[in-house]
């Protein structure tokens, strides 16, 4: 029996705020979901598990109609979904009035329930969120009934405010597979058994690395899973090492080459590190003009030449300040104090105020 496990699709999200590509990213999230459904058809998946937060917020009836249509394109696949903390079930939730495709089963109860599929020898347990935060440990005491079926727990949470749990308890719960959602980084808490699929697409700059879904097989009582990257883009960090000879345009040229090497389709957060010429100021706005650069953080510090400054300002406050740090090996805190003090005395551009 083959199954697909996805979570945290976040349909309706519009990532990256006011960035030029934000609306494109919103569309890509839908496209990636549609493509994943097509993968389920191609791979002849028997069971599709969606572990919460299919939507980024309360879904609209038209959006759910689109989702139901996509599910109808895989009629041989049983689809099981739950509501997470983002798309929790309000009393007026459109989830509750949607006419789902016949192959869809919804675990929309406040308490754990089970849907059974005898034709594929499978039972899926789970519940849904009825509010945004659930600090109670609802999963720790759950166990399946005795059965020869493939038994799955569909779950969403894992932090203090969203159904906290102990992974050791889940691993010993008796379920053959625990399909987790809420944490956006794909990871296995117990090999082939307790698994976060991660977000199908990255939603913000904290969602670094590849994203996609889990493809699994249950055969002769044994589960094996593999992670399948599916997102069209990744968030990635780039560090540019800066020297005294660098200018804004030299950094821009280097950044463009790095983006070409690592992939223009990705979204980057750039950090400038190193020692710059004290009289150089980098225009970080110019560094965002090529590719999808979300942010540039300048962590550089002026490259003060202490002996030269001491000679130039001998007998003055700057010179005496430098001398006060001499005669012993400086700690990291003292190095920072010296750096910040000189910046204050000389000004951010390295020249005396």
C-alpha positions in Angstrom: 0.0 0.0 0.0 1.4 3.4 -1.0 0.6 6.6 0.8 1.5 10.3 0.5 1.8 12.5 3.6 1.7 16.3 3.2 1.1 19.1 5.7 1.1 22.9 6.1 0.2 23.6 2.5 -1.0 27.1 3.6 -3.2 27.8 0.5 -4.0 31.5 0.5 -0.7 32.6 2.0 0.9 35.6 0.3 4.6 35.3 1.4 7.2 38.0 1.6 4.9 41.0 2.3 5.5 43.8 -0.2 8.1 42.1 -2.3 7.6 42.3 -6.1 7.2 38.5 -6.3 4.7 38.1 -3.4 1.6 37.5 -5.6 3.7 35.1 -7.7 4.5 33.1 -4.6 0.8 33.0 -3.6 0.0 31.4 -7.0 2.9 29.0 -6.7 1.6 27.6 -3.5 -1.6 26.6 -5.2 0.4 25.3 -8.2 2.6 23.2 -6.0 -0.4 21.7 -4.3 -2.0 20.9 -7.7 1.2 19.3 -8.9 1.5 17.2 -5.8 -2.1 15.9 -6.4 -0.9 15.0 -10.0 2.0 13.1 -8.4 -0.4 11.1 -6.3 -2.2 10.0 -9.5 1.1 9.2 -11.3 2.4 7.2 -8.3 -0.9 5.4 -7.9 -1.1 6.4 -4.2 -3.7 4.6 -2.2 -3.9 7.1 0.6 -3.3 10.8 0.8 -2.8 12.2 4.4 -3.1 16.0 5.0 -1.9 16.8 8.5 -3.5 20.2 9.0 -3.2 23.8 7.8 -4.3 23.0 4.3 -5.2 26.8 4.3 -3.3 29.7 5.8 -6.5 31.1 7.2 -10.2 30.4 7.1 -10.9 29.0 3.6 -13.5 30.5 1.3 -16.3 28.3 -0.2 -14.9 28.8 -3.7 -11.4 27.8 -2.6 -12.8 24.6 -1.1 -14.7 23.9 -4.3 -11.3 24.0 -6.1 -9.7 21.7 -3.6 -12.6 19.2 -3.8 -12.2 19.2 -7.6 -8.5 18.4 -7.3 -9.3 15.5 -4.9 -11.8 14.2 -7.4 -9.1 13.9 -10.0 -7.6 11.1 -7.9 -10.7 9.0 -7.3 -8.7 5.8 -6.5 -6.9 7.6 -3.7 -8.5 7.9 -0.3 -7.9 11.4 1.1 -8.0 12.1 4.8 -7.6 15.6 6.2 -7.9 17.5 9.4 -8.0 21.2 10.3 -5.0 22.8 12.0 -4.4 25.9 14.0 -4.4 28.2 11.0 -7.6 26.9 9.4 -9.3 25.8 12.6 -13.0 24.9 12.6 -15.0 28.0 13.6 -18.8 27.4 13.9 -19.2 29.1 10.5 -16.3 27.4 8.9 -16.8 26.7 5.2 -15.1 23.3 5.8 -18.2 22.1 7.5 -20.6 22.9 4.6 -18.4 21.7 1.7 -19.7 19.0 -0.6 -16.5 16.9 -0.7 -15.5 14.5 -3.4 -16.6 10.9 -2.6 -13.0 9.8 -1.9 -12.5 12.4 0.9 -12.8 11.7 4.6 -12.5 14.5 7.1 -11.5 14.1 10.8 -13.4 17.1 11.9 -14.2 16.0 15.5 -12.9 17.7 18.6 -12.0 14.3 20.0 -10.1 11.5 18.4 -12.1 9.5 15.8 -11.2 6.8 13.3 -12.0 6.3 9.6 -11.6 2.8 8.2 -10.8 1.7 4.7 -11.1 -2.1 4.6 -10.4 -2.2 0.9 -6.8 -1.1 1.6 -6.5 -2.5 5.1 -6.1 1.0 6.7 -7.4 2.9 9.7 -6.7 6.6 10.2 -7.1 8.3 13.6 -7.2 12.0 14.4 -9.0 15.1 15.4 -9.2 18.8 14.4 -8.5 22.2 15.9 -11.6 24.2 17.0 -9.5 27.1 18.2 -6.1 28.5 17.3 -4.3 27.3 20.4 -4.6 24.0 22.2 -2.1 23.7 25.0 -3.4 20.3 26.2 -1.4 17.1 25.3 -4.2 15.4 23.4 -2.0 12.8 21.6 0.1 11.4 24.4 -2.6 9.0 25.6 -3.9 7.8 22.2 -3.6 4.1 21.1 -5.2 2.3 18.2 -7.4 -0.7 18.8 -6.0 -4.2 18.1 -6.0 -4.7 14.4 -4.0 -6.2 11.5 -4.6 -3.0 9.5 -2.1 -0.3 8.7 -2.9 2.2 11.5 -2.1 5.9 11.2 -2.4 8.8 13.5 -2.9 12.1 11.7 -1.7 14.8 14.0 -0.8 18.5 14.1 1.2 20.3 16.8 4.3 19.8 18.8 5.0 23.1 20.6 3.7 24.5 23.9 0.6 26.1 22.5 -0.3 23.6 19.8 -1.0 20.1 21.3 2.5 19.4 22.8 3.6 15.8 22.9 6.5 13.6 23.8 8.0 11.9 20.7 8.9 8.9 22.9 5.2 8.4 23.7 4.2 8.7 20.1 6.8 6.2 19.1 5.4 3.7 21.6 1.8 4.4 21.0 1.2 1.4 18.7 0.5 3.3 15.5 2.3 2.1 12.5 2.8 5.6 11.3 2.3 9.1 12.8 1.8 11.7 10.1 2.7 15.1 11.7 2.0 18.7 10.7 2.7 22.1 12.1 6.5 22.2 12.2 7.6 23.4 8.7 11.0 21.6 8.6 10.7 18.0 7.3 12.1 15.6 9.8 11.8 12.1 11.3 11.3 12.0 15.0 11.3 8.2 14.9 12.7 6.6 11.7 9.9 5.7 9.2 7.3 6.0 12.0 6.9 9.5 13.5 7.4 12.0 10.7 6.9 15.7 10.0 6.4 16.2 6.3 7.2 19.9 6.7 5.5 22.6 4.8 4.7 21.7 1.2 6.1 25.1 0.1 8.2 27.5 2.2 6.0 30.2 3.7 8.6 32.6 5.2 12.3 33.2 5.4 12.6 30.9 8.4 11.5 27.9 6.2 15.0 27.3 4.7 16.0 24.2 2.8 13.9 21.9 0.6 10.2 21.4 1.0 7.8 18.9 -0.3 5.9 15.8 0.8 6.6 12.3 2.2 6.0 9.2 0.0 5.6 6.0 1.9 5.0 2.3 1.5 3.4 -0.2 4.0 4.2 -3.8 3.1 4.1 -6.9 5.3 3.8 -4.8 8.4 6.8 -2.6 7.6 6.7 1.1 6.8 9.4 2.8 4.7 9.3 6.5 3.7 11.2 8.9 1.5 11.1 12.7 1.4 10.2 14.1 -2.1 11.2 17.8 -2.7 8.4 19.6 -4.6 8.5 23.3 -3.8 9.4 25.6 -6.7 11.8 27.7 -4.5 13.8 27.7 -1.3 14.7 30.3 1.1 18.5 30.4 1.5 21.1 32.5 3.3 24.1 34.0 1.7 27.1 35.4 3.5 29.3 37.9 1.6 32.8 38.3 3.2 33.8 42.0 2.9 37.2 43.5 2.7 38.5 47.1 2.9 38.7 47.3 -0.9 35.0 46.5 -1.4 32.4 48.9 -2.6 28.7 48.6 -3.1 29.1 47.7 -6.8 31.9 45.2 -6.2 29.6 43.5 -3.7 26.7 43.6 -6.1 28.8 41.9 -8.8 29.9 39.1 -6.4 26.3 38.7 -5.2 25.1 38.3 -8.8 27.6 35.6 -9.5 26.7 33.8 -6.3 23.0 33.8 -7.1 23.7 32.5 -10.6 25.7 29.6 -9.0 23.1 28.7 -6.4 20.0 29.3 -8.4 18.1 32.5 -9.5 14.8 30.8 -8.5 15.5 30.9 -4.8 14.8 33.7 -2.3 17.8 35.0 -0.5 18.6 36.7 2.8 22.1 38.2 2.5 24.5 39.0 5.4 27.6 41.2 4.9 30.4 40.3 7.3 33.9 41.4 7.7 35.9 44.7 8.1 35.2 47.5 5.6 37.1 50.7 4.9 36.0 53.1 7.7 35.0 55.7 5.1 32.9 53.3 3.1 29.1 53.0 3.4 27.3 50.2 1.5 24.0 51.0 -0.2 22.2 47.7 0.7 19.2 48.7 -1.5 21.3 48.3 -4.6 22.1 44.8 -3.5 18.5 43.8 -3.7 18.1 44.8 -7.4 19.1 41.4 -8.9 17.3 38.2 -8.2 14.9 37.6 -5.4 16.8 39.2 -2.5 14.5 39.6 0.4 16.9 41.3 2.8 20.5 42.5 3.2 21.9 42.8 6.7 25.1 44.7 7.1 27.1 43.3 9.9 30.4 44.8 8.8 32.6 46.9 11.1 35.1 49.6 10.3 38.6 48.4 9.9 40.3 50.7 12.4 44.1 50.7 12.2 44.9 51.3 15.9 48.6 52.4 15.5 47.8 54.9 12.8 44.9 56.3 14.9 47.0 56.5 18.0 49.7 58.5 16.2 47.1 60.8 14.5 45.3 61.5 17.7 48.2 61.4 20.2 47.3 63.2 23.4 43.7 63.5 22.4 40.7 61.6 23.6 40.8 59.0 20.8 44.5 58.2 21.4 44.0 57.9 25.1 41.0 55.7 24.6 43.0 53.3 22.5 45.9 53.3 25.0 43.4 52.3 27.8 43.0 48.9 26.1 46.7 48.2 25.8 49.0 46.2 28.0 47.0 43.0 28.1 45.2 40.5 25.9 41.8 41.9 25.1 38.7 39.8 25.8 35.9 39.6 23.2 33.9 42.0 25.3 36.8 44.5 25.4 37.2 44.1 21.6 33.6 45.1 21.2 33.9 48.0 23.6 37.0 49.3 21.7 35.2 48.9 18.4 32.0 50.6 19.6 33.8 53.3 21.4 35.9 54.3 18.3 32.8 54.3 16.2 31.2 56.8 18.6 34.3 59.0 18.9 35.1 59.0 15.2 31.6 58.7 13.8 30.2 55.8 11.7 32.3 56.8 8.7 35.6 56.6 10.7 36.3 60.3 10.7 36.4 62.3 14.0 33.2 64.2 14.8 
